[in-house]
Amino acid sequence: MKKSLKGFLALFLAAVLALGAAPLAGVASLHLSLPLRGLFTVRSSAATSGSCGSNATFTISGGTLTVSGTGNIDDYYGEVDPPWYGETFTRVVVQSGITGIGAYAFYDNGNLTGVTLPNTVTAIGNGAFCYCPSLTSFTVPDSVTEVGTGVFAEDHALVSVHIGAGLNDEDTDFDYFFDGAYALASVTAAAGHPTLYTENGILYNKAKTALIFCPEAKTGAVTMPATVVTVFDYACEYCAQITGITFSNALKYIGEYAFCGCDSLTNLNIPDSVTAIGDYAFEYCIDLTTASIGSGLETFNNTMFDGCGNMTAVNFSAANPNYASHDGAVYDKGKTTLLLCPIGKTAVVFPATVTAIGERAFANCAELTSISLPNSVQSVEDEAFNYCEKLQTVAFGTGLADLGYDVFFFCNELKSISVAAGNTSFKAESGVLFNFAKTVLLAYPQNKAGTSYAVPSTVKTIGDNAFQQNANLTTVSFPAGLTRIGDYAFYWSEVFKNFAVPEGLLDIGYDAFYGTYWHDHLPEGQVAYAGKVAYEYIVSRAYDYEMPEGYVLTFKADTTAVAAGAFADETNLAGVTFPASMTWIGADAFYACESLKQVAVPKTVKTIGDYAFGYTYGEDNSELVPGFKMYCSAGSAAHIYARDNGISRYVPTTPGSPKAASASYNSIKVSWSKADDYVTAYLVYRATSAGGSYSYIGSTGKTTLSYTDTGRTTGVTYYYKIIAQRVVFGTKLYSAATAAVSAVPVPAVPGSVKAARYSSTSIKVSWAAVPGATGYAVYRYSPSTGTYVSIKTTTSTSYVNGGLNRGVTYYYKVRAYRTVSGKNWYGGYSARVSAKTY
């Protein structure tokens, strides 16, 4: 135990106090906070003399440890203990010249009963005298102006402390200063202290306008000075022996947790002057039965009496303009919204005016066994019945139209929920709550009898928390049309193990099956699936319950979805390969996976939830992972997600300069220019109308920038688009499509066209046959019109043009045609040829 106590203490205090570390010397602020230390320390051999600072030494003799020299005693953070740790001494005497007591300098000394500090000491570090269970009193010299956190933490025998004139009430957290010193009965301040005043062992500011700290062992009734305006946060926390409080009539504010754990208080009378009361101000005052609140309170927070298990009435003054009471419960002034039912009540009488049950209004009402809400109640807000541990039945009236989130959390005895006939928003069947259309199952009672349940065929959604903490169900049958299983749907239903996720279900919420028998018995070291949805990676003992470092996640080939939060906080996850079957990635699926620097998401993914990729903890838990990049298809859900979240992204560039032209009577050649250097292929798509459906017809390699589409019909217009493709981490990514280009298949241009003198008055024109041609048209240049005029249509591959003038040069072109359904479709003109008559 000795080896690990200091590290454990530092961890415990740092966690409880949620404060960062600061060194002793040179600190600007007087508040020295606790560090987070290792759980295990390196044990150095104890010594009876030696160095303990740059200019400080110590000796142990006759049960007294004496420190002499100048400057500071060292801080003992981390893994090094003070040199005297483990030696036996009962007193510490620090001689004049020493200016600072280092952090943890005298911690965990079970024999220490007294400490003497000189007036040269100005600072006492974090935890300097903590866990000294025999220390009964302490005097802080006037010279001390800086104190750390937890200086006397867990000093269980400490009864009295005297505070010198140097400490300032504005910069010292006295509650943390004495954390866990539960025998402390009196704190006194030096006479003439510039900022502090003590009365009956309780610490106030000098003007007696603020109650700063009351020792935990204070007994009897407490009467505040008439001038007190403020009770500090935590000021009287865990003062379990205070039996009564007389508040100042000048009091305005009672701080957070100010009287938390004052177990012996039985009633409160809060004066009209009080305008604000902090969260949890009277939490766990377990003997408190009644509280009267005056006319001045402006905002009521229903956490202020949390854990007051015997409280049966909170009575507001009739003069309060904001709040009213009815049957000991708290409402708004018009008594339309129930704000708090005291948790000791066993029954509730509602006013006729009530229309709403406020957030957490019945939370922790552990004595209620049944609740029947009147027909006038239209809404029940979030967590309304949380921790009603004996509640067995709940009946909603005809008026209920709105039901909040997680209304029945930890109602572990709940057996049945009913809804009055005539309600048009909700209905109940066999004690199970649904929306009116029975498309959403909202709540299945935690203690409903039976081990199996068949969800009705109409249900599309299992609501958030719907089956949470069920004690009896082992088997649930889902309907084929189910589309969502909500967040925490079966959370901590410990015996639940048998279910089959429908084929088409994609959306599984956060921790939907956490704590179930099914979840707790999944094989370690692999991805768990609920149907075709990747639910979670089950960590392995072999890797200290973490993913192996550098792990690359590969899903089953038919995986369709990733559940919300499935792989969140997997800090060793370095890569993910998605199958083409993937269509859904839930919110937070890869949140805080800080080793995951890049992902390629298939175009098939149509839905990506909030914070699914690229985010980690930070302000508002929404800091981008440094260097994270997404590889996406143009216009895909991944592309939109990356763009909208400001995430670095790669999308293949679109091919340029698309063209289409007839290559023959039954083929078209499509061409384009190069996309980016990373593209691995080009895909060609065809349609028969510009706005029609384009179908994939073929592809080329990265260096081939054209494609010939064969088997087409002459005379039909065909439309084409080209898409660039790149493969990253096995995932195919696609560019945006080019603009549509079109062409019509027609016969090719005749080749080998020749013109030769045939006679003194004729010329013969010839050409090679064109595949698919029905015939050919021969054209001769007309000087009078400046155009080529058709002079002959023939099925032959030559023509003699007679009746010509002698000694004249004539020019010709030829083109082929194909007849389809009685219409001639002409190809392009040949090159010009010429010949001269005699």
Secondary structure, DSSP 8 states (H G I E B T S, - for coil): -HHHHHHHHHHHHHHHHT-----STT-SSSEE------SS-B-----SEEEEETTEEEEEETTEEEEEESEE-----TTB--TTTT---SEEEE-TTEEEE-TTTT-S-TT--EEE--TT--EE-TTTTTT-TT--EEEE-TT--EEETTTTTT-TT--EEEE-TT--TTT--HHHHTTT-TT--EEEE-TT-SSEEEETTEEEETTS-EEEE--TT--EEEE--TT--EE-TTTTTT-TTEEEEE--TT--EE-TTTTTT-TT--EEEE-TT--EE-TTTTTT-TT--EEEE-TT-----TTTTTT-TT--EEEE-TT-SSEEEETTEEEETTS-EEEE--TT-S-----TT--EE-TTTTTT-TT--EEE--TT--EE-TTTTTT-TT--EEEE-TT--EE-TTTTTT-TT--EEEE-TT-SSEEEETTEEEETTS-EEEE--TT-S-SEEE--TT--EE-TTTTTT-SS--EEE--TT--EE-TTTTTT-TT--B----TT--EE-TTTTTTSHHHHTS-SSEEEEETTEEEEEE-BGGGTTB--TTEEEE--TT--EE-TTTTTT-TTEEEEE--TT--EE-TTTTTT-TT--EEE--TT--EE-TT-SSEESSGGG-EE-TT-EEE--TTSHHHHHHHHTT-EEE-----EEEEEEEEETTEEEEEEE---TT--EEEEEEESSTTS--EEEEEEETT--EEEEES--TT--EEEEEEEEEEETTEEEE------EEE--------S-EEEEEETTEEEEE----TT-SEEEEEEEETTTTEEEEEEEESSSEEEE-S--TT-EEEEEEEEEEEETTEEEE------EEEE--
